[in-house]
Amino acid sequence: MLKAAYVQVNRSGTEMALVVTLGEILVEIMAKERGQGFRQPLQLVGPFPSGAPAIFIDQVAKLGQPCGIIGCVGDDDFGRVNLARLSFDGVDVSAVEVLPGHTTGSAFVRYRDDGSRDFVYNIKYSASGRARLTETGRRLLGDAGHLHISGASLFSGELVDLAITAAEVVKGNGGSVSFDPNLRKEVMGDRGVFVALKKILSICDTFLPSGDELTLLTDAAEPDAAVTEILASGVGAVVVKRGTDGATYYGAGSRLDSPAYHVRELDPTGAGDCFDATFVTCRLQGLGVEQSLANANAAGAWAVTVRGPMEGTSTFAQLESLRSRGSAGHPTRALVAWAQGDDAGPVPPGITSVCSAHPLVLEAAMLEAASLGERVLIEATCNQVNHKGGYTGLTPADFRDLVYSIADKVSYPRRAVLLGGDHLGPNPWRHQPAEVAMEQAELMVAAYVTAGFEKLHLDASMGCLGEPGYVPTALAAERAARLAVVAQTQSAASGMHPRYVVGTEVPSPGGALEEIDHLEVTRPEALYATLDAHREAFMAAGAAEAYDAVMAVVAQPGVEFDDQKVVPYRPERASALSAALAKLPGLVFEAHSTDYQPAGKLAELVRDGFAVLKVGPGLTFALREALYGLDQLATALDRSWAEHSLIAEMERVMVGDPRYWQAYYSGDKQAWLRHYSYSDRIRYYWPYPAAQQAVERLFAHLSESPVPEPLISQFLPALYPRVASGTLAARPRELVLAAVGEVLRAYAAACHPAGTTAAP
């Protein structure tokens, strides 16, 4: 019977065994750059809590299993950082002695260019080498139902004796023993180590070798013969870890292979320990071999994506998240699935992000979404909507209320609206000093979260006063992390759980300002550097939960538009970038500036992992085209209308206040660019009272009598077939909504193939 402190029950209602391990507890300090050894000054990061047994037991604790560890640390900061981390994650550290006058173990690690590692250890002569079985340790073992032994800890005769004694105690309890040989190259030449490892192998129940370790402790030369020999000796199960090839389970007369989850490897240290802990814990909790292997593979994969040996331990929720994304060759759709909601049907491969504050565009978006039985993602940009009003005069709460009022008007459920904030960062205040701009950005992010925005694109890439146009990646990530802290704090108060988008290779909002003839596609190395920088910055800022909620990264697939040109997507140019996504579990690409892409190109973008297609100016461009078409139609009906034309009124408005276009349009092209440019800077003027009155006057004028079909054919030819067939009313407002809807329908075709829609 377990001691009361350890009595916990699993999901089936049975008591959960106390898992114990023993051995080294140390810190790991890592070189930031790759290279050969430590023979010159280097930049280092750390200390990270580490040690094979410590990583193992921390993973056990993360999975909710009662557990404890026996070992020693020095009376120093390295020891304290380990004890604090283990205790925080739920490990019983009462049997860890703190030895004054001794130093906690350490390992310095550097990666070579080929991915191999160089270590400089201080373990054998550190506090770790003095581990012994104290009375507290004996009591812990007396309650244990399972013991795990790591071969990395068997570096002295005393520790071998400790491991064997511990195994005998746990076996005497009716418990079980697992064993990972975990052979380090530093001990490969010690014959005594092999004798000790073979002794432990003879008393274990589950053997967990990696690759070549399978044959090293047997007389067999081939893996299959080694398995036969080990099982014949009384070992109940052999589980071979094969890295990117997955894992294989061998039992009495049975074999089961389980594929790996292919991810981008950042730091492999501790992956095997996380695998061991997850497999053992799953089996102790009553899960079958197949599910236990799948979870263990996911734990190993999760571990290698994070820098720091113990930083990669994971919960069941995180493992399920990774498993749900599939293995190599299956692009993740995590953000799309989240956006679709728990009650959605089949998850589509992409989602349209409607980036506009124009009421008619928002109404068209909801009508299109309703016709497809889908949710709608509506996003506001930092310049457009912020705590000071933005160019629309709307705060985030005002924008939310506008969206909801339109939803109510068209009977579209509010719960089907997902609100997002785009380019949230210092950009609106970039002409001020960085600290001033960041303080405003923090207030803006807090306002977005308070208003209920759930998808937040944190973009601190643009420089402020005295800085370059785009700041270095590390600084952009540091500023984004600062904003994430604000968002997390505010969301905790409101009970929200926002999701984040990051990225430093971010196209300018509203179209390019620079030459686009030689547009560069984001390189995979730049993508990885961006994510690494954000991960490190978020961790340093105490925003680890926010980084776990990052679901998309902005990358440049090679699409853009400026005033007069559109660069179409070319899949062959983005093939390396697209392939990189397979190694980034939990992420999709977010593609900005997809406006004006042909429908087939939008579909190719989604196919290649650019699951979030953002469109804004392309929608208001279609809106303006329809309004100007109606304006010309009105003049054709009545020549006197030219005195009241919408085009003339918009010219007066823009010339009277040139701040939104003057710096962008120059020379003799100004006159027509103001109205017809792809960058659509006229969109800044639709909220003006004079512009709104002119639109309403146009609608009222054309509503006095039916709009003749021949004039619709002349001035709105794309809509004529629907009018002629009777599926679209020839009324001015409906015609404008339909024109915007035509653009949205192309996005829907790319993002939501037949059979992947769901009722909102």
N, C-alpha and C positions, 0 to 999 in steps of 0.2 A: 504494500500500500504506500502511496506517495505521501510525503509530508504535506501538511495542509497548505503551505505556501506554494507548493507546486501542483496542487490538484487543479487542473483545468480540463475542460471537456472539448472534444472536437465536434464537428457538425453532426455526427451520428450519435452524440450524447455519451461517448465513452471517454474514460480518462486519457489524458495525453501524457506520454512518457517524458520524463525529464532527460534532456540530452546534455551530456557533458563532454568537454574536450580538454586537452592540456597541452602545454608547450609554450613556444615563444610568443611574446607580445612585444612588438617593436614599432618604430616609425619608419616611414619611407620618405626619402627626399629625392626629388627627381630633377634631372637637368631639363631645361626648357627646350633646348635644341638637340638635334641628333648629332652623332659624331662618334669618335673613337675614344673611349675611356675618359678618364678624369685628369689628364695631364696638363691642363691649362685652366685658368679661371673661367667659371661658367655661371650663367644665371640659373638659379635653382628655385623650385617650388616645393612647398611642404612646410612642416612635417605632416604626413598623412598617417593615421592609425593603420597598422598593418600587422603582419605575422599570419602564416597560413591557418593556425588554429583559431586566431582571433577573427579573421575574415569569415571562416566557416561558422563560428558560433554567432557572429553578428547576423549572418544571413538566416540562420535558424530562428533567431529572435524576430527578425523582420517578418517571418512567416507565421508568427504567433505561437510558436512552440516554446514551452518553458525550457530554459537552458542555463548553463553556467560554465565557467572556465576556471581551470587551475593553472597558476603560473606565477611569475614574478616580474615586477617592474622596479625601476629605480625611483628614489624619492626626488623626482625632477619633473620638469614640464612635459617631457616626452611621455613619461609614465602617466601623468595626469590627463593628457589629451586622450590617451587610450582608454583609461578608466571612465572618463566622462562620456566618451562616445559609446562604449559598450553598455554602460548603465542606461544612457538615454534611449538606446534602442531596445532595452529590455533584457540584457544579459545579467545574470547573477555574478558579480565580481567579488563576492565575499571571500572566495578562496584564492584570490590574487594577493600575494604578499607584496608590500611596498618596502623595499630594502634601502635604508639610509646608507649612504656611502657607496652605493653601486649605481651604475648608469643603465638606463633603459636601452635595450637593443636598438640598432639602427641599420638601415640599408640605403645606400646611395645607388641610384639606378640611372643609366643613360642608354638611350636607344641608338643602335647603329642604323645606317641607311637601309639595310636589308630587313629591318624589323627585329633583329636579335637584340639582346640586352647585355649590358655590362653591369655587374653588381659589385659594390664594396660593402661587405657585411661587418657588423660588430654584433654578433649574437652569442657565440660560444663563451666569450669572456665577459658578457654583460650580465645584468640581473637575470635574463632569461635562462642562462646556464645554471642557475642555482635553484630552479624550480624543485619543490619537494612536496611530499604528501603531509600537509598539516592536519590538525584535528578538524579544522573547518573543511578542508578538502575531503577528508574521510567521510564526514557527514554528508557532503554533497554527493559523493559517489554512492553512499548508502541509500540515497533516494533515487539514484539514476536508473533509467530504463534503457539507456543507450549511451555508448561511448564512441567517440570518433577519434582516431589517431592519425596524425599526419607524419609521414616519414621525415619531413623537414625538421621535426622536433627531436629526432633521435640522433643527436650529434654528440652524445656522451653516454657512457655506461650508466650513469645515474639516471638519466632521463629514459633510457631503455627500460631499466628496472621499474621506474615510476609508471611507465606505460603498461608494462606487463602486470604489475600489481593492480593498477586501475582496471584493466580488462578482467582480471580474476574476480575483483569485487563486483563489477557489473554483471558478469556472467553468473556469479553466485546469487545475484538478485533475480535471476531469470531474464536478464536483459540481453541486448545484442551489441555487437561491435562492428564498426565500419573502419576501413583502412585505405588511405590513399598514400602510395609510396612516395609521391612528390619528390622525386630525386633531383637534387641540384647538382650541377656540374662540379661544384666546389667539394662535394663529398663522394663523387663517383669512384675515386681511387682508394677509399677507406674500406678495407675488407671487413672490419668490424661492423660497419654500417650495414653491409649486405647480410651478415649473420643476424643482426637485430631485425632487419626488415623481414627476413624469412621466418623468424620466430613469431613476429606479429601476424604475418600472413597465416600461419598455422592455427591461430586462435580467432581469426575474424570471421564474421558472417557475410559481410558484403565487402568485396574488393573493388576499388575504384581507380584503376591505373589509367595513364594517358599514353596512347600510342605504343612506343617501344618498351615502356615499362612492363607491359604484359608478359614478355618473355624473360625479362632480366632476372626474375626471382624463381625461375623454374629450370628444369633440365631440358626443356623443349626448345627447338629452334624456330618453330612455326607457331603463329598465333593460335590456330585451332587446337594444336596439340597442347599448348600452354593452358588454354581454357579447360581442356579435358583433365589435365593433371591437377589444376587448382580445384576444380569442382570435386574431383575424386578424393582430395585431401580433407573434405568436409566443409569447405566454404560454400555457403548457400547460393550466392549470386556474384557474378563478375559483370561489372559495368565499365566498358572501355570508352573513354572520352577521345573523340577523334577530331576535335576542333571544328573546322568548317565543313567536315564530312559528317558531323552529327555524333551520335553515340550508339553503342550496341549493348544490349542486355543479354547475358547468358545465364540460364538457370538449368535445373535438372531437365534435360531433354528439350529445352526450348531456347529460341533466339528471337530477339526483336530489335530491328534497326529503327532509329528515329532520326529524321533529317535535322540539320542545323537551321537556325534562323540567321540569314546572312545580313550582317550589319557592317558599318564602317568601324574598323578597329582603331581605337585611340590608345588604350592601355590594357594589355591582356593580363596584367598581374592580378591574381585573385579570382580569375574566371573559373578555374578548376575547383577552387574551394567553394565558390558559390554554387557550382553544379553539384558537388558532393552534398552540400547542406540541403539543397532543394530536393534532390532525389531521396535522401534519407528521411527528411521531414515529411515529404509526400507519402512515402511508404508507411511511416509511423502513424500518419493520420488516416490510413486506410485507403489511399488512392491506388489504383491499379498500376501495373508496370508501364503501360503505354502512356498514361497521363502523367505519371511521375517523370518519365524520360522527357516528355515534351516540355514540362515545366522546367526541368533541369537544364535542357538545352536553351530555353528562353532565358534562364538566370545567367548562364554563361555568356550568352549574347549580350544581355543587358549590361553585364559587368564590363565588357571590353569597350563599351561606348563612352565610358566616363573616366576621366583622369583621376588616378588615386585608387589604391587597392581596395579599401573598404568603402569608397564612395560609390562603388557599383553594386552594393547589395540592394535587394529589391523586395517589394511586397507582392503578395498574390495578385493584387489589383494591377500592379505594373506588369507582372508576367502575363496576365490575361490580356492586357492592352497590346503587348508585343505579339503574343500568339495570334490575336485576332487579325493582325495585319498580314499574316502569312509569311512564307519563306521567300527565298530569292525568286525574282521574276514576277512577283505579285506586288505592284505598286500600292502603297498604303493610301487609304481613303479616310483616315481617322477624322480629319477636320470636316470632311463632307458628311460623314456619318453623324458626327456630333451636331452639325448644323441642321441635318434633317430631323433630328429628335428621336426620342425613344420609341415613339409610336409609328415611325416611318416604315415603309416596306423595303424593297430592295434598294441598296445604297447606290446612287448614281455615281459615275466616275468623276463628275465635276459639279461646280456650282457657280452661278453668275453672281457677281458682286455689283450691285447697282449703286454707283457713286454719284449721287445727284441730290439736290435739295429742291428741285423744281416740282411743285405740286402735281403738275400734269404728268411728269415723268414717273413720279412715285405712284400715282394712280394707275398709270399704264402697267407698271411693274407688278402691282398687286392683281390687276385684272388678268394679266398673262399667267401669273403664278396660280391664281384660282382656277383658270381654265385647264391647267395641267394637274391640279390637285397637289400643288407643292408649296413648300415654304418659300419665303423670299428673304434674301440677305440685302439689307440696305445700309450703305455706309456714308458717313459724313467725313470730310477732310478737315484738317486742323485750321486751314485758312478760311474755310467755308463756315464752319461751326466751331466755336470755342467759348470759353467762359466769359469772354469779352464781347461775344456776338459774331465775330467773323464778318466776312463780306455779305453774308445773308442777314446779319443782325440777329441770328438765332444762337442761343446757348444750347448745349446738349439736351437739357430738359425741354427747351422750346422745340427743338428738332424732333425729339421723341413724341411730344404732344401733337406736332404737325402730322407725323407719320401715322400715329394712332387715330387721329381725327379722320384722315383719309381712309384708313382701314375700316373705320366704323361706317363711313359714308357708302362704301362699296360692299359692305357686309363681308369683309375679309377678316378672319379671326386675328385678334392681336397676338395670340400665342404663336401664330404662324410667322410672325415678323421677328427676324433676328437682326439686331442693330450692331453695327460695327463702326469703329473710329479708325480713320486712315491717316498715315503720316503723323501720328501723334508724337510731337517732339518740339524742339525750339524753333522750328522753321518760321512760324509767323512773326517771331521776334528776333530773327537772325541779324538784323541791323543793330542790335544792342549787344552789350558784352555778354559772354557766354553764361555767366552765373545769373544775370538778370533774366536772360531768355529761358534758362532751365527752371528758374523759380516759377515763371509763367507757365511753362510746360507742365510742371508738377500740378499747378492749380487746374490746368485744363484736363489732365488725365483724371484727377480726382472728380471733376465735374462730369466727365464721361461715365465713369464707373457709378457714381451716385445716380445718374439718370437711367441706369440699366443697360448700358452698352456692354455686350458680352464678348465681342471680338475686337481686340485692340492691336493695331499695327504700331509698334513702337519704333519710330524712325528718328534717330538723333544723328543722322549721317551728315546733314548739311551744316556747314560752318557758320559761326556767328561773327561778330565784329572783330576784325583783326585776324581771323582764321581763314584758311583756304576754303574754297567752295565746298569741298567734302573733307571731313576730318578723318584721321587714321582710324582703321577698323577698331583698334583697342579702345580708343576714346569714345567712338560711337557706341560700342558695346557697354562701356562703363556708364555712359549717360542713359542708355536704354535700361540698364539694370536699376539705376536710380529711379526711373519712372515706374519700373515694375514694382519696386518696393511700395511706392505710393499707391499703385493700383491694388496690390495685395492687401495693404492696410485698409484701404477704403472698402474693398470687396468683403473683407472679414466683417466689417461693421454692418454691411448691408445684406450679408448672407449670399452673395453672388460668387460664381466661380468662373471668372473670365478666361478666355483662351487668347493666346498671343501669337503674333506674327512678328518676325524679326528679319533683318537683312540690311546690309550696307550698300550693296550694288543696286540702288533704288532709282528707277527713272524719275525724272522731275514730274511733279503733279501737273496734269493738264497738257502733257506733250513736251517734246524736247525743245531746248533752247539752243542746242549746239548742233553741229553738223552731224547728220545721221547716215551719210552715204557709206561710212565704214564702221557701222555699229558693232561693238564687241560683245560676244556671248560670254556670260559668266563662266569662268574656268572652274572645274571641280576643285582645284587647290584653293581658289579664292572662296568658294562656297564653304569648304571645310574650315578654312581659317576664320571665316565669319562666325560659324557655329561654335568653334572652339573658344573664340574670344567672348562670345555671349555667355557660353556655359561658365567660363571662369569668372566673368564679371558678375553674373547672377549669383554664383556661389559665394563670391567674396562679399557681395552686398547682403547676404542672408536671404536671398530670394530663390532658393532652390525649388520651392513649390511652383513659383512662377515659371521657371525654366522647364519643369515637367509639363507645364501647360502650354508650352510653345508647340504649335501644331502646323505651322507653315513658315516657309522662308521665302523672301522675295529674291528672285533671281532674274537675270536678263536673258531671255531665250532668243533675243535677236529680233524683237518686234518694237516698233516705235512709229510715231508720226510727228510731223512738225506742221507748219502753216499750210504747206502745199503738197507734201509727199507722205506716203505711207510705206513703211518697210514691212513686207509680208514675211510670215514665218517660213523658215527653211529648215526642216527637220534634220537634215544632214549636218548642219552647222551646230546644232544643239544636242547631237547624239551622245557625246561624252557627258554633258551636264545631265541629260535625262538618265543615263546609266548610273550616275552617282546617287540618284534617289534610292536605288535598291539597297544602299548601305546606310540609309538614314531612317531607321524605324521611327514611326510616329509622325513623319513629316510629309507634307506635300509642297509643291512649289506654288507660289502666288505670282501670277503674271499681271503686271501693270501695263498700261498703255496698249491694251488689245483692241482699242477702238479702231474701226474701219477695216479690221482683218476680214478677208473673205470667209464665208461660212465653213468651207472645207478646211481652211487654215485653223480656225477655232477648234474644229474637231481634232486636228492633228496635235494641237497644243494640249488638249485634255488627254489624248491618248499617250502623250509623252510625259505625263506627270504634272503638268501645269493645271492643277485641279481647280484653282480659284482664278476665274477670269474676271478682271475688273474692267468695267466700262462706265464712262461718265460723259466726256465731251461728245462721244459718238451718239449718245442718246439725245442730248440737247441740240446737237447738229441736226438730227432727224426732226426734232421738234421745230427748230427754226425753219428747216426746209418746208415743212408742212404749213407753218404759219405764213411764210412768205408766198407759198403757192396759193393759199387762200386769199392773201392780199392782192396778188396779181389777178386771181379769179374775180375778186370783187371789182377791180378796175375794169376788167373786160365786160362785166355786167353793167357797170355804171361809171362812165369816164370821170364824173365828178368826184368819185371816191379817191382819186389821186390826191385831192387836197387833204384827205384824212388818212392817208395810207400808213400802215404799220411800219413799212420800210423807212418812210420819211421821218416818222416819230422816233424810231430807234437811232437814226442818224443824228437827230437833234440831241438825244439823250447821251450818246457816246461822245460826240464832239464837245458837249457841254461839260463832261467829266471824263477826261481822257486817261485817268490814272490806271485803268485796268488793261489798256491796250497800247498806250503810247510808247512804252519801253520795248514792245515786242514787234510792232509793225513800223516800217520805215519807208521813206521814198514815195514814189508815185503809186505804189501798190496799197498804200494805207487805206484808201477809200473802199476798195473792194474787200481787202482782208478783214476790215472791221466787221463785215457782215458774213463773209463766206469762208473764212479760214478754217482748216481742220482743227486748229487749236481752240476754236470756238470761244474766243474771249468775250463774245457777245453774251455768253451765259451769265456773266457777272452783272448784267444790266436788267435781266428779266424781273428781279425783285423791286426795281425802282417803281414808285407809284405811277409815273407817266407811262412806263412800259406796260404795266398791268392794266391800266385804263385803256390803252390802245388795243391790247389783245381782246379785252372784253367788248370794246366798241366794234371790233371786227366780227367777233362771234355774234353779237346782237344784230349787226347789219345783215349778215348772211343767214341768220335764222328767220328773217322776215318772210322768206319764200324758199321753196326747195332749191337746192343747188343743182344746176343742170349737169347731167352726166357727161355730155361732151366736154364741158369745161373741166370736170374732174379728170377726164382722160388727158386733157391738154396740160393741166398744171399739177396734177397729182397722179401721174400715170401708174405708179406702183400700186396705188390703192384702187384703181379703176376696176380690175377684174372682180374684186369683192363687192364693190358697189353695184356693178352690172348684174352680178349673180344674186343680189339681194341679201347677202350675208353681212353687209356693212351699211349702216344708215348714212345717207348723204347729208349729214349734219356736221357743221364745222368742228365742234368739240370732239365728236366721235372720230372724225377723220384725223385729227391731230393725235389723239390717243392711239389710233390704229397705226399711224406712221411710226411712233415710238415703239409700239408693240411689234412691228415688223423686225426691228433691230433685235429686240429681246428674243424673238422667236428663233433667230439664227443662233443665238447663244444657247437657248434651250435645246436646240437640236444637237449642239455639240456636247452639252453637259448632261443631258438627260435623254439618253436613247429610249426607244420604246420599251415599256415594261419596267422602267425604273422610277416611276413617279409614285407618290404616296399622298393620301389625303392629309391636308394640313390640320 
